[in-house]
Amino acid sequence: MRDTSPEQTRWDTHKETKMPRPNKILEPTKTYNLNIKVEDYDKLSYIAQKESNIHGIQVSVADLMRESIEVYLDAYEESQQNA
C-alpha cells in the first residue's frame, strides 16, 4: 500500500519537480570525496553564489574546485617544462 501521509506526499512532489543535475564535464570522470574545513567551504559557497549572479549561470563549489585544480595542474606542468 502506498504511503499517502502528508510527509510522503510532499516528498513525492519534490522528487517529481527536482531538476536533473547538468553534465558539465564532457570527458570521463572519477568521483573523489574531499573533507575541507567548513570555513573554507562557506567561503567557496559565497564566491560561487556571487559568480552565479555575475555571469547569469549556475556556478557551484565543485566548479570552483575543478577550475582551481586545472590552474594548479597547468602551473605544475609549466614548471616541469622549465626545470
Buried (B, 14 or more C-beta within 10 A) or exposed (E): EEEEEEEEEEEEEEEEEEEEEEEEEEEEEEEEEEEEEEEEEEEBEEEBBEBBEEEEEEBBBEBBBBEEEEEEEEEEEEEEEEE
